[in-house]
């Protein structure tokens, strides 16, 4: 069966074979993205005899929901089982009027960040374009009809820049008025900092908000925490990020996970100020979310406040990411691992 969320002309060709008008493909897409139909049977303005044919020969869903959890703050997380039995996670975050979704780009991750649950078992495979879009559809179906997804963050499992061939077509559909109609300015791509991938984005499609995960401001510590840094180095990461900023005009965000006793001292903060060198960037400080089986701990409130004070006194634009959904293991990779252990 053909997955209609994968890019290509298959749906149009199939409809032509059935002697259906070409505009039916648009009608089906509208049912999927705007009206959030869960099945072809729900597409009530399609010819009655066409719906069972579509059901028999094409498929909307290749995933099943293995687990659905909800936190008190309205955060919802889905553990999705893929056609090959692999599992990924995606999250819906509610904040004021915003309805932000956080989606995965790979099964697992090859970047090896030592504190992250997503990469503990390495990368299994890239997600397809259809599997990326399916996360958006699954999360959209959690919303009432009066609400819609407003923002997308590609910050779930996996390294997005290692799967651009499949991610970029999915994000193009997300922006399409006949898809989700989400402005490119409301889409964030989060990367550990792969210079070649950042340069490709700069060349091809520099309108996304780019978030670069630093976690340390010197190469020695960063390579310990983010092993892929060994093959690049911070200078190269920052240079490619600067090129993206110059081309896109979008302010850069740098992510920094605070690990208790590891990278949270005032000296570490001063080192980060020097690395940023007056760039008009936002630093997103994320207090570590403890993961069972990993040795890292959350920073103390005192060390966190002192770290932030050094940044603010130096004029760095900084915000602290509030932990949402902590009780449902919303940190990427946690739910997948917990489910595998039970």
C-alpha positions in Angstrom: 0.0 0.0 0.0 1.2 3.5 -0.8 1.6 6.1 2.0 0.0 9.2 0.6 2.0 11.5 2.9 5.3 10.6 1.0 6.2 13.2 -1.6 5.5 12.4 -5.3 2.7 12.2 -7.8 1.4 8.8 -6.8 -2.0 10.1 -5.5 -2.7 12.1 -8.7 -1.7 9.2 -10.9 -3.9 6.8 -8.9 -6.9 9.2 -9.2 -6.3 9.5 -12.9 -6.3 5.7 -13.3 -9.7 5.7 -11.5 -10.9 8.4 -14.0 -11.3 10.9 -11.1 -10.7 14.6 -11.7 -7.3 15.9 -10.8 -8.7 18.4 -8.2 -9.7 15.4 -6.0 -6.0 15.2 -4.8 -6.4 18.7 -3.4 -9.7 17.8 -1.7 -8.0 14.8 -0.1 -5.1 17.0 1.2 -7.6 19.5 2.5 -9.4 16.8 4.4 -6.1 15.6 5.9 -4.4 18.9 6.9 -7.3 21.3 7.4 -10.1 19.1 8.5 -7.9 16.5 10.2 -9.7 13.5 8.8 -8.6 10.2 10.5 -9.7 8.0 7.6 -10.8 8.1 4.0 -14.3 7.2 5.2 -14.4 10.6 7.0 -14.0 12.4 3.7 -17.7 12.8 3.2 -17.7 14.9 0.0 -15.7 12.3 -1.9 -17.8 9.9 -4.1 -19.2 7.1 -2.0 -17.7 4.4 -4.2 -14.3 6.0 -4.2 -13.8 6.0 -0.4 -13.5 2.2 0.1 -11.2 2.0 -3.0 -8.9 4.6 -1.3 -9.1 2.7 1.9 -8.1 -0.6 0.2 -5.2 0.7 -1.9 -3.7 3.7 -0.1 -2.9 4.5 3.5 -2.9 7.6 5.6 -1.3 6.1 8.7 1.8 4.0 8.9 2.2 4.6 12.7 0.2 3.5 15.7 0.0 5.2 19.1 1.9 3.0 21.5 1.5 5.4 24.4 -0.2 8.8 25.0 0.6 10.7 28.1 -0.7 14.1 29.4 0.9 16.4 32.0 -0.9 18.8 34.3 0.3 21.8 32.3 -1.4 20.5 29.2 1.7 19.0 27.6 0.9 15.8 25.6 3.4 13.3 24.4 2.9 10.5 21.9 5.1 7.4 21.6 4.5 6.3 18.0 5.3 2.8 16.7 6.5 2.8 13.1 5.8 0.1 10.5 9.0 -1.7 11.3 8.4 -1.8 15.1 10.8 1.1 15.8 9.5 3.9 18.1 9.7 7.7 18.1 8.4 10.5 20.2 6.6 13.8 19.5 5.2 16.4 21.9 2.4 19.0 21.9 3.1 22.0 24.1 0.4 24.5 25.2 1.5 28.0 26.2 -1.0 30.8 26.1 -2.3 31.0 22.5 0.7 29.0 21.2 0.3 25.4 20.2 3.9 24.2 19.6 4.8 20.7 18.4 8.1 19.1 18.9 8.9 16.4 16.3 11.6 13.8 15.7 13.7 13.5 12.6 15.4 10.1 13.2 14.9 6.9 15.2 17.5 7.5 17.9 20.5 9.7 17.3 24.1 9.3 16.2 25.4 12.5 17.8 26.2 10.8 21.1 25.5 13.7 23.5 26.3 12.0 26.8 23.4 13.4 28.8 20.6 12.8 26.2 18.3 9.8 26.3 17.6 9.9 22.5 21.1 8.8 21.6 21.9 6.1 24.2 21.4 3.4 21.7 22.7 5.3 18.7 20.8 6.0 15.5 18.7 3.3 13.9 17.5 5.1 10.7 16.3 8.3 9.2 12.6 9.0 9.3 10.9 9.3 5.9 9.1 12.5 4.9 5.8 10.8 5.5 6.8 9.7 9.0 7.8 13.3 9.8 4.4 14.6 8.5 2.5 11.9 10.3 3.8 13.2 13.6 2.3 16.6 12.8 -1.1 15.0 11.8 -1.2 12.9 15.0 -0.5 15.9 17.2 -3.0 18.1 15.3 -5.6 15.6 16.1 -5.1 16.2 19.8 -6.3 19.7 19.3 -10.0 20.8 19.3 -11.3 22.0 15.9 -11.0 25.7 17.0 -7.2 25.4 17.5 -4.4 24.7 15.2 -0.6 24.1 15.4 1.1 27.5 15.5 4.8 26.6 15.8 7.0 23.6 14.9 10.3 22.7 16.7 12.4 20.0 15.1 14.1 19.2 18.4 12.8 15.7 19.2 14.8 12.5 18.6 17.6 12.7 16.0 19.8 15.3 14.4 17.7 17.2 11.9 20.6 18.3 9.7 21.6 14.7 9.2 18.3 14.0 7.5 17.6 17.2 5.5 16.7 15.3 2.3 13.5 14.1 4.0 13.0 16.9 6.5 12.9 19.8 4.1 10.0 18.4 2.0 8.1 17.7 5.2 8.6 21.3 6.3 7.6 22.6 2.9 4.3 20.8 3.3 3.9 22.2 6.8 4.3 25.7 5.3 2.1 25.1 2.2 -1.3 26.9 2.6 -2.8 23.6 1.4 -0.8 21.8 4.1 -0.7 23.3 7.7 -0.1 26.8 6.5 2.6 27.5 9.2 4.9 30.4 8.5 8.5 29.5 8.0 9.3 32.1 10.7 7.5 29.9 13.2 9.6 26.8 12.5 12.7 26.1 14.5 15.4 23.6 13.4 17.6 22.6 16.4 21.0 21.1 15.6 24.0 20.0 17.6 25.9 22.1 15.1 26.9 20.3 11.9 28.6 23.0 9.8 28.0 21.3 6.4 24.3 21.0 7.3 24.0 24.6 8.5 25.8 25.7 5.2 23.3 23.7 3.2 20.4 25.4 5.0 22.1 28.7 4.3 22.3 27.9 0.6 18.9 26.3 0.1 16.4 27.6 2.6 17.6 30.1 5.2 14.2 31.3 6.6 14.0 28.9 9.5 14.8 29.8 13.1 18.1 28.0 13.8 18.9 26.8 17.3 22.5 25.5 17.9 23.1 23.3 20.9 26.4 24.4 22.5 26.4 23.0 26.1 30.0 24.1 26.5 32.1 27.1 25.4 35.5 25.3 25.0 36.4 22.4 22.8 37.7 20.1 25.5 34.5 20.1 27.6 32.2 20.2 24.5 33.9 17.2 23.0 33.3 15.3 26.3 29.6 16.2 26.3 29.0 16.3 22.5 31.5 13.8 20.9 30.7 14.9 17.4 32.5 18.2 18.3 35.8 16.4 17.9 35.4 16.4 14.1 34.3 20.0 13.8 35.2 22.2 16.7 33.4 25.3 18.1 35.2 27.8 15.7 33.8 26.0 12.7 30.3 25.7 14.2 30.2 29.4 15.1 31.4 30.4 11.6 28.7 28.4 9.9 26.1 29.8 12.3 27.3 33.4 11.5 26.9 32.7 7.8 23.4 31.5 8.4 22.6 34.6 10.4 24.1 36.9 7.7 22.0 35.2 5.0 18.7 34.7 6.8 18.6 37.8 9.0 17.1 35.6 11.7 18.6 36.0 15.2 20.4 32.8 16.3 19.5 30.8 19.4 22.2 28.9 21.3 21.0 26.1 23.6 22.9 25.4 26.7 21.9 22.5 29.0 23.0 23.2 32.5 24.5 20.0 34.1 25.1 20.2 37.8 28.8 20.4 38.7 29.9 20.0 35.0 29.2 23.1 33.0 27.3 25.4 35.4 30.0 27.5 37.1 30.6 31.2 36.9 33.8 30.4 35.0 31.8 28.4 32.4 29.4 31.4 32.1 32.3 33.8 31.5 33.7 31.4 28.9 30.3 31.4 27.1 30.3 35.2 27.1 33.7 35.2 25.4 32.6 32.6 22.8 29.5 34.7 21.9 31.6 37.7 21.4 28.8 40.3 21.4 26.7 38.4 18.8 23.0 39.5 18.8 21.9 36.0 19.8 19.6 34.5 22.3 21.0 32.0 24.8 18.4 29.4 25.9 19.5 28.0 29.2 17.9 24.6 30.0 18.3 23.1 33.5 19.0 19.4 33.0 16.1 17.0 33.3 17.4 13.9 35.1 17.3 10.7 33.1 17.2 7.3 34.8 20.5 5.4 34.2 22.6 8.4 33.4 25.0 9.9 35.9 24.2 13.6 35.4 22.4 15.7 37.9 20.3 18.9 37.8 22.1 22.1 38.7 21.4 23.7 42.1 19.3 26.8 42.2 22.3 28.8 43.5 24.6 27.7 40.7 21.9 28.3 38.1 21.2 31.9 39.4 25.0 32.7 39.5 25.4 31.4 35.9 22.6 33.5 34.6 23.8 36.6 36.5 27.2 36.4 34.7 25.5 36.2 31.3 23.0 39.0 32.1 25.7 41.4 33.5 27.6 40.9 30.3 24.5 42.0 28.3 23.8 38.5 26.9 20.2 38.0 25.9 19.2 35.0 27.9 16.1 33.0 28.8 15.5 30.0 30.9 13.5 27.3 29.3 10.7 26.3 31.7 10.5 22.6 32.1 7.2 21.4 30.7 5.8 17.9 30.9 8.6 16.7 33.3 6.2 14.3 34.9 5.5 12.6 31.6 9.1 12.2 30.7 8.8 14.8 28.0 12.5 15.2 27.6 13.2 13.5 24.2 14.0 9.9 24.3 12.9 9.2 27.9 9.5 7.8 27.1 10.9 5.5 24.4 13.4 4.1 26.8 10.9 3.7 29.6 8.5 1.9 27.4 11.2 -0.4 26.2 12.1 -1.3 29.7 8.6 -2.2 30.8 
